[in-house]
Amino acid sequence: MSDQRRVLLMTHPGRPEALEVAVGVAERLAEAGLEVRIPAGEIAESVLGQHPVSVVHEGDDPASGVELVVVLGGDGTILRGAETARGAGVPVLGVNLGHVGFLAEAEREDVDATVEHIVNRAYRVEERMALDVVATLEGREIARTWALNEATVEKASRERVLVLTVEIDGRPLSTWGCDGVVMATPTGSTAYAFSAGGPVVWPGVDAMLVVPISAHALFARPLVVAPTSDLAVDLVPGTEGHGVLWCDGRRAVDLPPGARVEVSRSAEPVRLARLSDSPFTDRLVAKFDLSVHGWRGRRQSQQEA
């Protein structure tokens, strides 16, 4: 039937507790009349893929023709779901079964309510900036990929320091002996860039971040640059340090001295499904368990009145 509603359901195939939650979600979605699609591969061999309500999609584009990609797991699993959904222009809805889960929209205890939101189409879609990433060596392209959180150039060996020249908008900024550099989106500001000492950037801010990792330099501050900026990192030729390009911690490319990595805003964003309009401040407080004891703000005063 052409009006059949479909969702793609993804989770970590090696985690029994995640598969158990996913089976329950699949059953409830199927009861509501939605087709529950499962991508081919390892997950298709799991208890979820073998369940009678699951329809295994054998093609290369499992998100084609679905209205939503639902991912149950931590940020790593949600990033894999975003990778699957982005090419089809389909929104991703993450339910956190991991630890921090900044990309997730709901927590494990919210699963039943999340299913209701999906069935009733009670969600809005938010577009998040992604990065186009191209690596070259002596003018020859060696990799072309993308990232939602960050593209990181980091040293391949613990013993060797990387010598990198950072370029912004076609002009050199500085050469650093360092462990690497993170080029991140606002979405990625709470991921690797945060661990490297970068600022937290609200998702509504259009910008890119450049965050050096353990740079031996007087000027090695995190930078917030325009979303239209073109970023580049050159591994200085003639040095001994080899590097690795990591995109979202998932896709890796070896970088010898002389390699160049260029990063710019992608024309193709990632679409995230949102269930609530609560501000990003609340998400930060919840995820980092921040103390707000003593707050006497306007909303609280109104509630007490």
N, C-alpha and C positions, 0 to 999 in steps of 0.2 A: 504494500500500500504506500502511496506517495506521501500520505499524511502521517505515516508512522514516526513517532518521536523516538530518537535514539540518543543514548549517551555512551561515551567510551569510558570504561572504568579501568583504572590502573592502580596497582599497588606493588609493594616489594615482594617478588615471588618467593623469597627465601625466609620470610618472616611469618610464622604460623599465626601470630596474634593479629597481624595486619590482614592476612587472608581471611581469618574468621570474621573480622569486622566487614570486609569487602563482600563476603557471601551474604551477610545480613542486609547490606545496602542493596546488593543486586536483587535479592528476593523482594524487598519492599518496592524497588523501582519497577520490577516486572509486574508486581501486583497492581501497580497504578497504570499499567498499560504501556510502559516504556520498554523499548528494546535495549538490552544491556550488552554492549559490544565489548569484547576483550581482544587486545592485540595478540597476534601470533607470537610464538617464541616460548620462552621458559614459563611465562605466566599462564599460557594456554594449557600447559601440562599440569598445572596446579589444581588444587581442589576448587578454586574459583573458575578456572577455565573449563573444568570437567562438569561443572554444575549445570543442571538442565536448563536454567534460565539464561545462561550465558551463550552468546553467539560469537564464536571466534572469527576474527577478520583476518584473512590470509594475505591480503594485499600489502603493498608498501606504504599506504597512506591510511592507517586505521581511523584517523580523525575526520576523513572525508565523509560528509553527509550527516554528521552528528551535530547536536545543538550545544553540547557541553562535554568537556573532558573532566571527569571527576577523579581526583587523585587522593588516595589514602596513604599517608606516610609523612616522613620528614621532608625538609627542604630539598634534599638530594633527589628524592622520588618526585617531588613536585617540579623540580627543574627538568627532569626527564619527561614529565607530562607536558611541560611548556614547550619542549623541543618537538614533541609529537603534534601539539595543537597549533603551533605558530604557522606552519606552512599552509594549514587549512583555514587560518583566520578564525579559529574557534576559541572561545574563552575557556580558561582553566579554573576549576574550583578545587582548592586544596583543603583537605581535612587533616589536621596535624596529629600524627601518631608518633612523632619523634620528640625532640627536646625543645628547642626554641621555636622553630617553625614560623619564621617571619613571613614566609610566602603563603602560609595557610590562612584560610578565612574562618575556619571553625576548629574546635578542639574535639577530642574523642567523645567527650560527654555530650556534644552537640549533634551527634550523628543523626538521631531521629528527626530533630528539627531541620537539619540540613536536607534530608530526603524530602521533607514537606516543601521546603523552599524550591527544590529542583522540580518537583511534581507541579507546583503552582506557578512555576517560572518567576518566583519572587526573588529575583536577584538583578543587580545592575552590573554593567560591564565597564571596567576601567582599563584604559590603555596605558601600558608602561613602556618607557623607552628601552630599546635594545641597541646593541652595538654591532656594527659590521667590523670584522677583523680580517686583515690580510697580512700574511707573512711572506717576505721575499728574501732571496739570497742572490746577490750579484744581478739584480734586476729580474730574476726568474721567480715566479710565484711558486711557493712551496705549500701554502695552505690558505684556504679561504673559509671562514667560519663566522660565528656570531656568538653573542653572549647577552644574557638578561641581567646578571649580577655584575660580572667583571671579566676583563681580560687581564691576565697577570703574566708578566715576564719575570721569571725567577731563576736563581742559579740551579744548575743541574747537580752540582757536587757541593757537599758541605765544606770542602777544603778551599774551594776557589771563590773569590769575590768576583761578581760581575762588574764590568765597566760599561755603563750605559750612558748614551746621550739622549736626553729627552727633548723632543721637538714639539712645539705647539704652533699651529697655523703657519707651518713652513719655516719657522724660525727656531734656532737652537735656544733652549732654556738653560740647561746645565748638564755637565757630565758628572756622574756619580759612580764611585766604587760602592757597591751596595749588594744586598741580598736579592733585590728585585724592585719592581714597581707595579702598583695596582692601578688599572684604569677602570673606573666603575661608574655605574648609573646610580641615580638616587635609590632605586630598589636595592642595589648592591651595597649601599652605604652602611647597612647593618650586618653585612657578611664579612668577607675577607678584608675589605677596606677598613672596617671598624676595628678588627683585630690588629691591623697595621698602624692604628692611630689616627685614622681619618675621621672627619666629622659625620654625624648623623644628619642626613638630608631628607627633608619631608618629600614624600612622593609627588606632591604638587609642584615642586621646584624643577624647572627645566634646566638641567646642568649635567656636566660630567666631572668626575673626580680623578685627580692624579695623586696617588699616595705612595711615596717612596718607602721601601722596606729596609730598615737598618742602614741608611745611607751615611757614608763617611764624608760629610760635607757641612759647611757652615750654614748654607741655605738648602734645607731639605724638608721644607714644610709641605703638608698636604695642600693641594690646590683645588679650587672649585672654578671650572672654566665654562665658557658658553656652550650650549648644546650644539651649536653650529661649528664648534672648533674641530680641527683635524689634529689628532694626536699621533705621534710616532715615537718609537723607541728603537735606537740603533745599538746593537752590540758592537762595541768599538773593535775594528779589525786589528789583528796583531796581538790581542790580549789572549790569555789562556782560558778564561772562564767561559764555559758553555752554558747555555740557558735552555729553559723550557717555557713555551707558551701554554698557559692553561686558560681555558674558557669555561667559566662556571664550575671549575674543579672537575669537569667531565671530559673535555676534549683536549688532548695534549699534542704538542708539536715540538720536536727537538730544534734548537736554535744554535748553530755554531757562531763563533765570532764573525762579524760582517753581516749577520742577518738583520733584517729590519721588520718591525711590526707596526702596521698602520691601523688606527682605530678611529671610527667616526660613528655618528648617530645613524642608525638604520632607518630606512623608510618603512620597515615592517615592524611594528611594535608587537609586544606580547599582550594579549587581552586576558585580564583577570576578572573572574566573577566575584562580586561583593554581595554579602548578605546583609550588612548593616552599614549605617552612615556614621558610626562612631569615629571620632577624630583619631588621627595617627598618634596623638599624645597618649590616648588610652592604650593603644597597642604597645607603645614603648613601655609604659608603666607595667602592663601585664607581662610582657615577654621578659623584661629584665627585673621584674619583681621590685620596682622602685618604690621607695617610701614616700607616701604623700600625706603622712600623718601631720595634722596641724593645719591642713589647707582650709581656709575659710573663704573660698571663692564665691562668686556671685550665684552660681547654681545651687550650691549647698545652702546659702543664706535663704534663697527662695524656697527650697524644700522645707526648711525649718520654720518659715514664716507661717 
